[in-house]
Amino acid sequence: MEVDIGTSCCNEKIPLENPTPVDELKKPTENHASTSVFVNHAAISWHDSRGKWIGDLSQRSKRVPKDPIISWSMTYEDLLSTNDPFAKPIPLSEMVDFLVDIWQDEGLFD
């Protein structure tokens, strides 16, 4: 995983679980040997923690697009006419697409 070692809004020192020595991350050139090098330890720690949380992306299975749960012919009234729960949970993205289509047809969404 690539780590962006950019500048941060604060220079607070945060201990890392597995700290990397500064000279391994970036070595100053001979001409600038006296210049200090800023290393964003917080960014490194954040990327490390995020990597542990999301896991290895190459090991994830690719999601196969599913058939929509809401029928293309369903209207807003059909959706609200019953108090019965849906047979399957409706993904948020599908519900948003459905509502945006309805609102565009009614001139409520630009």
C-alpha positions in Angstrom: 0.0 0.0 0.0 1.3 3.4 -0.9 1.6 6.0 1.9 1.4 9.7 1.2 3.8 11.5 3.5 2.4 15.0 3.0 2.2 17.9 5.4 -0.4 18.1 8.0 -2.2 20.9 9.8 -0.5 20.1 13.0 3.0 18.9 14.0 1.8 16.8 16.9 3.9 13.7 17.6 1.9 10.5 17.7 3.5 7.2 18.5 3.3 4.5 15.9 2.7 0.9 16.6 5.7 0.0 14.4 7.6 3.2 14.0 9.8 3.6 11.0 13.1 5.4 11.5 13.1 8.8 9.9 16.2 8.2 7.8 14.6 5.1 6.2 11.6 7.2 5.0 13.5 10.1 3.5 17.2 10.8 3.5 18.4 14.4 2.9 20.8 15.0 0.1 24.4 15.9 0.7 23.9 19.6 0.1 21.0 19.8 2.5 22.4 17.6 5.3 21.7 20.2 8.0 18.1 20.7 6.9 15.5 18.9 9.0 13.1 16.6 7.2 9.4 16.7 8.2 7.8 13.2 8.5 4.1 13.1 9.0 3.9 10.3 11.5 0.1 10.8 11.9 -0.5 10.2 8.2 1.7 7.1 8.3 -0.2 5.8 11.3 -3.5 6.6 9.7 -2.7 4.8 6.5 -1.4 1.8 8.5 -4.6 1.6 10.6 -6.8 2.1 7.6 -4.9 -0.7 5.8 -5.6 -3.1 8.7 -9.2 -2.1 8.8 -10.0 -2.5 5.1 -7.8 -5.5 4.6 -6.1 -6.6 1.4 -8.2 -5.3 -1.5 -6.8 -7.9 -3.9 -8.3 -10.7 -1.8 -11.9 -9.3 -1.9 -14.3 -10.9 -4.3 -15.7 -8.8 -7.0 -19.4 -7.9 -6.5 -21.7 -9.1 -9.2 -24.4 -6.5 -10.0 -27.7 -7.7 -8.7 -31.1 -7.3 -10.2 -32.9 -4.3 -8.7 -35.4 -4.9 -6.0 -37.6 -2.0 -6.9 -39.4 -2.7 -10.2 -38.9 -0.1 -13.0 -42.6 0.2 -13.3 -43.2 0.9 -9.6 -44.5 4.3 -8.7 -44.1 6.4 -5.6 -47.7 5.7 -4.7 -47.1 1.9 -5.1 -44.2 2.3 -2.7 -46.2 4.1 0.0 -49.6 2.4 -0.4 -48.7 -0.4 2.0 -47.3 -0.8 5.4 -45.9 -4.2 4.7 -42.1 -4.5 4.8 -40.2 -5.2 1.6 -39.3 -8.8 0.9 -35.6 -7.9 0.8 -33.8 -4.8 2.0 -33.4 -2.1 -0.6 -29.9 -0.9 -1.1 -29.5 2.8 -0.4 -28.1 3.6 -3.9 -31.2 1.9 -5.5 -33.6 3.9 -3.3 -31.8 7.2 -4.0 -31.9 6.5 -7.8 -35.6 5.7 -7.5 -36.4 8.9 -5.6 -34.3 11.1 -7.8 -36.1 9.7 -10.9 -39.5 10.4 -9.3 -38.5 13.9 -8.2 -37.2 14.7 -11.6 -40.4 13.6 -13.2 -42.4 15.8 -10.9 -40.0 18.8 -11.4 -38.9 18.8 -7.7 -35.2 18.0 -8.4 -32.9 19.9 -10.7 
